[in-house]
Amino acid sequence: MSAARALGCVLVANRGEIARRVLRTCRELGLRTVAVYSTADAGAAHVREADQAVCIGPAPARESYLSIEALVTAARATGARAVHPGYGFLSESAAFARALEAAGIVFVGPPAEVLEASADKLEVKRRVAEAGVPVIPGPLEALGTDPAALEAAARATGYPLLLKAVAGGGGKGMRRVADPAGLAEAAAGARREAGGAFGATGLYLERLLEGARHVEVQVLCDAQGHGVVLGERDCSLQRRHQKVLEESPAPGLDPKRRALLWDAGRAAARALGYRGAGTVEFLLEPSGAIHFLEVNRRLQVEHPVTEACFGVDLVAWQLRLAAGEALPPQAAFASRGHAVEARVYAEDPAAGFLPSVGRVAALSWPAGPGLRVDAGVEEGEEVTPHYDPLLAKVIAHGASRGEALDRLALALEETVVLGVRTNVGFLGRLVRDADVRAARLSTQALEGRLEDLARAPAVPDEVLLAVAAFELLGGAGGRAGGAAGAPGPAATGRSPWDELTGWRPAGNAP
């Protein structure tokens, strides 16, 4: 029997698809579950799927999902013995882990002291460098505000370079600098963004490794000091430093390079005294040289591709490790096949990927061999402007990379989302792209190509008429006015043609 059963009741301090994902594993382990929600999420799927649900505040995240006091109070009131933070929000907050510890509640993640020690990305870089892990060229000290010192550090590092926030993440507080002329303006902008996002304006700089791939190693570490690696993921295809497609294993790695990468991931985790599930991220140069990038101290959005290849449940292992269970030896984990994940967002690629909000009028996810969909919304739910617009993740697994990509391409063709605009067509074109199929990957691969990939093909008239009829007949609710009494297009003034998205008529690829 898994040690996780001893946790009894788990509160999931998150929302959307990751909350549903964690709740599912908790149910499989026989654990009682508690969901939390803001007033904007009162009708959300994760609220209905938990054994108990608690409202923790109004729509703004800082007053609900980011409120440590509200979350600890909810955990105490419901008798939760553990809290799983998902990703984002408070998943890497040492203060949250400390507050739960003080309340006698288990934080399903690294201990507070590990979170505190690894919060400073520059300090992490110094520690892993001391452990012999190769790091990206650049000074191991934070930049001062003196312009002359900044210019000297940049000259010593070499152009092009990246300015990065010491407390950063998600591409915030990051600026690319091609030459000295743009340095001062980029630094000022990075400091402003970092201050707004993290409350800290500290910056450091690194050489920009052009043509490099973003490859990350999945680690699990137990309280007994043992660690294992569950393969690597290639997350090179990115837009504005945000991942678009992820896959495992990383294509084109020879056994020697893969072994070096795994060893570096283990060494970095050991240098930080890591516990739980985490990801050690690297940049892989065309020459084959690897450089440590950072450690993500939580479950990753792209974790399902690792689960598909290794046949494991990473959330279950997080819960087991939090309950004190020891890991089996590395040999107990073996990978098979290839998996690729696409992130489906409520956004409009044709309008610069601006988020899209509204009611999900109709929804149909693909199904078939080797397919998995982790969805955060259901038909009739509202996509609000308050949170990240991730709707779902579509994951395909196959015996080979080609089979996985073929399955994902077909799955995206079969995906139907009406009511909000999505990036489904963009993803479909990307998965079928010749460079992607040939694994010509780098973090700059999409630069200059987004406009072409985002351009939607013409929609046949019969499809427009079908969508108009669907909406006029009441959409998902099957009656005038729509689901749950929602106003139809006549009442809202919206054209159903403006709502067309993610729709594939039979026989037409996106």
C-alpha positions in Angstrom: 0.0 0.0 0.0 1.3 3.5 -0.9 2.5 5.7 2.0 0.4 8.4 0.4 -2.8 6.8 1.9 -1.6 8.1 5.3 -2.2 11.6 4.1 -6.0 11.0 4.4 -7.2 14.3 2.9 -5.5 16.6 0.4 -6.4 20.1 -0.4 -5.5 21.2 -4.0 -4.5 24.9 -3.9 -5.0 25.5 -7.6 -7.6 25.6 -10.4 -8.2 24.5 -13.9 -6.6 21.5 -15.6 -3.9 21.0 -13.0 -6.4 21.0 -10.1 -8.4 18.3 -12.0 -5.3 16.4 -12.7 -4.2 16.2 -9.0 -7.8 15.5 -7.9 -7.9 12.4 -10.2 -4.7 10.9 -8.7 -5.9 11.6 -5.2 -9.2 9.7 -5.9 -7.2 6.8 -7.4 -5.1 6.6 -4.2 -8.3 6.7 -2.0 -7.6 10.1 -0.6 -10.4 12.6 0.3 -10.1 15.8 -1.7 -10.8 19.5 -1.1 -11.0 22.0 -3.9 -10.6 25.8 -3.4 -12.1 28.4 -5.7 -12.5 32.1 -6.2 -15.9 33.6 -6.9 -15.0 33.7 -10.6 -14.6 29.9 -10.5 -17.7 28.9 -8.6 -19.0 26.9 -11.5 -15.7 25.4 -12.5 -15.2 21.7 -13.1 -12.6 21.2 -10.4 -15.1 22.5 -7.8 -17.6 19.8 -8.7 -15.1 17.0 -8.8 -13.7 17.3 -5.3 -15.3 15.8 -2.2 -15.5 19.2 -0.7 -15.0 22.8 -2.0 -14.2 26.0 -0.2 -14.5 29.6 -1.6 -11.3 31.4 -0.7 -12.0 34.9 -2.0 -12.9 37.1 -4.9 -11.7 36.8 -8.5 -8.3 38.6 -8.3 -5.7 35.9 -7.6 -3.9 37.9 -5.0 -7.1 37.8 -2.9 -7.8 34.1 -3.5 -5.3 31.7 -5.0 -2.3 33.7 -3.8 -3.7 34.3 -0.3 -1.7 32.1 2.1 -4.0 33.0 5.0 -7.1 31.9 3.1 -5.6 28.7 1.9 -4.2 27.7 5.3 -7.6 28.5 6.9 -9.4 26.3 4.3 -7.0 23.4 5.0 -7.5 23.6 8.7 -11.3 23.9 8.4 -11.6 20.9 6.2 -9.2 18.7 8.1 -6.7 18.4 5.2 -3.5 16.8 6.2 -1.7 17.8 3.0 -1.8 20.6 0.4 -0.8 20.1 -3.2 0.0 23.4 -4.9 -0.1 22.3 -8.5 2.1 24.7 -10.6 2.1 28.5 -10.7 0.5 30.5 -7.9 2.1 29.4 -4.6 3.8 26.2 -5.9 7.3 27.5 -5.2 6.6 29.8 -2.3 8.7 29.1 0.8 6.4 31.3 2.8 3.4 29.1 1.9 5.4 25.9 2.8 6.4 27.5 6.1 2.8 28.5 7.0 1.6 25.0 6.3 4.4 23.5 8.3 3.5 25.7 11.3 -0.1 24.5 11.0 1.0 20.9 11.0 0.0 20.4 7.3 2.2 18.6 4.7 3.3 20.7 1.7 3.5 18.4 -1.3 6.7 19.9 -2.7 10.2 20.6 -1.7 10.7 21.6 2.0 10.6 25.3 2.8 14.4 25.4 3.4 15.0 24.1 -0.1 12.6 26.6 -1.6 14.3 29.4 0.3 17.8 28.3 -0.7 16.8 28.0 -4.4 14.6 31.1 -4.8 17.6 33.1 -5.9 18.4 31.9 -9.4 21.9 33.3 -9.4 22.7 31.6 -6.1 21.4 28.3 -7.5 23.7 28.8 -10.5 26.7 29.4 -8.2 25.9 26.2 -6.2 25.5 23.9 -9.2 28.7 25.4 -10.8 30.6 24.5 -7.6 29.2 21.0 -8.0 30.8 20.7 -11.4 27.7 21.2 -13.5 28.5 23.3 -16.6 26.6 26.7 -16.5 25.9 29.3 -19.2 28.7 31.8 -19.5 28.2 35.0 -17.5 29.1 36.6 -14.2 28.0 34.9 -11.1 27.0 38.1 -9.4 23.9 40.3 -9.6 24.2 43.5 -11.7 24.5 46.8 -10.0 22.8 49.9 -11.2 26.0 51.7 -12.2 25.9 52.0 -16.1 29.6 51.6 -16.4 29.6 48.4 -14.4 26.7 47.1 -16.5 28.6 47.8 -19.7 31.7 46.2 -18.4 29.9 43.0 -17.4 28.2 42.9 -20.8 31.5 43.3 -22.7 33.1 40.5 -20.6 30.2 38.2 -21.3 29.9 39.0 -25.0 26.9 39.8 -27.3 24.3 38.8 -27.9 23.2 38.3 -24.3 20.2 37.9 -22.1 19.3 40.0 -19.1 17.4 37.9 -16.6 15.6 38.6 -13.3 17.3 37.0 -10.2 13.8 36.1 -8.9 12.4 35.5 -12.3 10.4 32.9 -14.1 8.1 32.4 -17.1 10.1 34.8 -19.2 9.3 37.8 -17.1 12.1 40.3 -16.5 14.0 38.8 -19.4 15.4 40.9 -22.3 17.5 39.9 -25.3 20.3 42.4 -26.1 22.0 42.3 -29.5 24.6 45.0 -29.1 25.7 47.7 -26.6 23.3 50.3 -28.0 20.3 48.5 -26.6 21.7 47.6 -23.2 20.6 50.5 -21.0 17.0 50.5 -22.3 16.7 46.7 -22.0 18.0 46.7 -18.4 15.5 49.4 -17.4 12.7 47.5 -18.9 13.7 44.2 -17.4 13.9 45.8 -13.9 10.5 47.4 -14.3 8.9 44.1 -15.3 10.8 42.1 -12.6 9.7 44.5 -9.9 6.1 44.3 -11.0 6.1 40.5 -11.3 8.3 39.5 -8.4 8.7 42.5 -6.1 12.5 42.4 -6.7 14.4 44.2 -9.4 17.8 42.3 -9.3 19.2 41.2 -12.6 22.0 39.1 -13.9 23.2 38.4 -17.4 24.2 35.4 -19.5 25.5 34.8 -23.0 22.7 34.1 -25.5 23.5 30.7 -26.9 22.0 31.0 -30.4 20.7 27.9 -32.0 20.5 26.1 -28.6 17.8 23.7 -27.6 15.9 23.8 -24.3 16.2 20.3 -22.7 15.1 19.5 -19.2 15.6 16.6 -16.9 12.9 15.2 -14.6 14.1 14.2 -11.2 12.6 12.6 -8.2 14.4 12.8 -4.8 13.3 11.2 -1.5 13.9 12.2 2.1 16.5 9.4 2.4 18.9 11.2 0.0 18.2 9.0 -3.1 17.4 10.5 -6.5 16.3 9.1 -9.8 16.0 10.6 -13.3 12.9 10.0 -15.4 14.3 11.0 -18.7 14.4 14.3 -20.4 12.0 16.6 -22.3 12.7 18.9 -25.3 10.9 22.2 -24.8 12.7 24.2 -27.5 9.6 25.4 -29.4 8.7 28.6 -27.6 7.0 31.9 -28.1 8.3 34.8 -26.1 10.0 32.3 -23.7 6.8 30.4 -23.2 6.7 26.7 -24.3 4.4 25.7 -27.1 5.2 22.0 -27.8 7.1 19.6 -25.5 8.3 16.1 -26.2 10.1 13.2 -24.6 12.6 11.9 -25.2 14.6 14.7 -26.7 15.2 13.8 -30.4 18.7 13.3 -31.7 20.5 12.7 -28.4 23.1 9.9 -28.6 23.5 7.7 -25.5 26.6 9.4 -24.3 25.1 12.9 -24.4 21.9 11.6 -22.7 24.0 10.1 -19.9 25.9 13.3 -19.4 22.6 15.2 -19.3 21.1 12.9 -16.7 24.2 12.9 -14.6 24.2 16.8 -14.6 20.5 16.7 -13.6 21.3 14.4 -10.6 24.3 16.5 -9.6 22.3 19.8 -9.7 19.5 18.3 -7.5 22.1 16.9 -5.1 23.8 20.2 -4.8 20.5 21.8 -3.7 19.6 19.0 -1.3 16.4 18.7 -3.4 13.4 16.7 -2.3 10.2 15.8 -4.2 9.6 16.1 -8.0 11.6 18.8 -9.8 13.0 19.7 -13.2 16.6 20.7 -14.0 16.7 22.7 -17.2 19.6 22.9 -19.6 20.5 24.6 -22.9 22.0 22.2 -25.4 24.2 23.8 -28.0 24.4 22.5 -31.6 28.0 21.4 -30.7 26.5 19.1 -28.1 27.7 21.2 -25.1 25.2 21.4 -22.2 24.7 24.3 -19.9 22.6 24.5 -16.7 19.8 26.9 -17.0 17.6 26.7 -13.8 15.7 24.4 -11.5 11.9 24.3 -11.5 10.8 23.3 -8.0 7.4 21.9 -8.8 5.5 19.8 -11.2 5.8 21.0 -14.8 3.0 21.8 -17.2 4.6 19.3 -19.6 4.9 16.4 -17.1 2.4 14.2 -19.0 4.9 13.4 -21.7 7.2 11.9 -19.1 4.3 9.9 -17.6 3.4 8.6 -21.0 6.9 7.4 -21.8 7.7 6.0 -18.3 4.3 4.7 -17.4 4.3 6.5 -14.1 2.1 8.9 -12.2 4.3 11.8 -11.1 1.5 13.3 -8.9 1.3 10.0 -7.1 5.0 10.0 -6.6 4.8 13.6 -5.3 2.3 12.4 -2.7 4.3 9.3 -1.8 7.5 11.3 -1.4 5.7 13.9 0.7 4.5 11.0 3.0 8.1 9.8 3.4 8.2 6.9 1.0 11.6 5.9 -0.4 12.3 5.7 -4.1 13.1 2.4 -5.8 16.4 2.2 -7.7 16.9 3.9 -11.1 16.6 0.6 -12.8 12.9 0.4 -11.8 12.1 3.2 -14.3 12.3 2.5 -18.0 11.1 4.6 -20.9 9.3 3.4 -24.0 8.2 5.2 -27.2 7.8 8.9 -27.7 5.3 11.5 -26.5 4.4 15.0 -27.6 2.2 17.6 -25.8 0.4 20.7 -27.2 -1.0 23.4 -25.0 -4.4 24.6 -26.1 -5.0 28.2 -25.0 -7.9 30.6 -25.3 -6.1 33.1 -27.4 -6.2 34.6 -30.9 -3.0 33.8 -32.9 -4.2 36.2 -35.7 -4.3 39.1 -33.2 -0.9 38.6 -31.7 -2.0 35.7 -29.5 -4.2 38.0 -27.3 -6.2 36.1 -24.7 -9.8 35.3 -25.6 -12.7 35.3 -23.0 -16.3 34.2 -23.1 -18.5 31.2 -22.7 -17.4 27.8 -24.1 -20.4 27.2 -26.3 -19.3 23.8 -27.6 -16.5 21.5 -26.8 -15.2 18.2 -28.1 -11.9 16.7 -27.3 -10.2 13.9 -29.3 -10.0 10.3 -28.3 -8.1 7.3 -29.6 -5.1 5.1 -29.1 -2.2 6.8 -27.5 -4.1 10.0 -26.8 -4.7 11.8 -23.5 -6.4 15.2 -22.8 -6.0 17.1 -19.6 -8.8 19.6 -19.8 -9.5 22.4 -17.4 -12.9 23.5 -18.7 -16.2 21.9 -19.7 -18.9 23.0 -22.1 -20.8 26.0 -20.9 -18.1 27.3 -18.6 -16.8 30.8 -18.8 -13.2 31.7 -19.7 -12.5 34.8 -17.6 -9.7 37.4 -17.9 -8.5 36.8 -14.4 -6.3 33.8 -14.9 -4.0 32.0 -17.4 -6.0 31.1 -20.5 -4.8 27.5 -20.7 -7.8 25.4 -21.6 -6.2 21.9 -22.0 -3.2 19.9 -22.9 -3.4 17.3 -25.7 -0.8 14.6 -25.4 0.0 11.9 -27.9 2.2 8.8 -27.4 3.5 6.5 -30.0 6.1 3.8 -30.6 8.2 6.4 -32.5 8.4 10.2 -32.7 6.7 10.1 -36.1 3.8 8.1 -34.8 3.4 10.5 -31.8 3.4 13.5 -34.1 0.9 11.9 -36.5 -1.5 11.1 -33.7 -1.2 14.6 -32.2 -1.8 16.2 -35.6 -5.0 14.1 -36.1 -6.1 14.9 -32.5 -5.8 18.6 -33.1 -7.9 18.3 -36.3 -10.6 16.6 -34.3 -10.6 19.2 -31.5 -13.7 21.4 -31.4 -13.9 24.6 -29.3 -16.6 27.1 -30.0 -17.3 30.3 -28.1 -13.7 31.5 -27.6 -10.9 31.7 -30.0 -8.1 29.2 -29.6 -4.6 28.4 -30.9 -5.7 24.9 -32.1 -5.2 25.7 -35.8 -1.8 27.2 -35.1 -0.8 24.1 -33.2 -2.0 21.8 -36.0 0.1 23.7 -38.5 3.1 23.6 -36.2 2.9 19.9 -35.6 2.8 19.3 -39.4 5.6 21.8 -40.1 8.6 20.3 -42.0 11.2 21.7 -39.6 9.3 20.3 -36.6 9.0 16.9 -38.3 12.7 16.9 -39.0 13.5 17.9 -35.4 15.2 21.1 -36.5 14.6 22.6 -33.0 16.0 25.6 -31.1 14.6 28.2 -28.8 14.7 30.7 -31.7 13.1 28.3 -34.2 9.8 30.1 -34.3 11.2 33.6 -34.5 10.0 35.3 -37.7 7.6 32.4 -38.4 4.8 33.1 -36.0 2.8 35.3 -38.4 2.7 32.6 -41.1 1.9 29.8 -38.7 -0.8 31.9 -37.0 -2.5 32.7 -40.3 -5.7 30.7 -40.4 -6.9 29.2 -43.7 -10.2 30.4 -45.2 -13.3 28.9 -43.6 -15.8 27.3 -46.0 -19.2 29.0 -46.2 -21.0 25.8 -45.1 -19.0 25.8 -41.9 -19.9 29.4 -41.1 -23.6 28.6 -41.7 -23.4 25.6 -39.5 -21.8 27.6 -36.6 -24.4 30.3 -37.1 -27.2 27.8 -36.9 -25.7 26.2 -33.8 -25.5 29.5 -32.0 -29.0 30.7 -33.1 -30.5 27.4 -31.8 -29.0 28.0 -28.4 -25.5 26.5 -28.7 -24.6 23.9 -26.1 -27.9 24.4 -24.3 -29.9 23.2 -27.3 -32.4 26.0 -27.0 -32.6 29.7 -27.7 -30.5 31.5 -25.1 -27.8 28.9 -24.8 -26.7 26.7 -22.0 -27.8 27.6 -18.4 -29.8 30.5 -19.7 -26.8 32.3 -21.2 -27.8 35.0 -23.7 -27.5 34.1 -27.4 -25.9 36.2 -30.1 -28.9 38.4 -30.6 -28.8 39.5 -26.9 -25.0 40.0 -26.8 -24.5 41.6 -30.2 -21.8 39.1 -31.0 -21.7 37.4 -34.4 -21.4 33.6 -34.3 -18.9 33.9 -37.1 -16.6 35.9 -34.8 -16.7 33.0 -32.4 -15.5 30.4 -34.9 -12.3 28.7 -33.6 -10.7 25.3 -33.3 -13.3 23.9 -35.8 -12.3 21.4 -38.4 -14.9 20.5 -41.1 -14.6 16.9 -42.3 -11.7 16.4 -44.6 -10.1 19.8 -44.0 -6.8 20.0 -42.1 -6.1 23.1 -40.0 
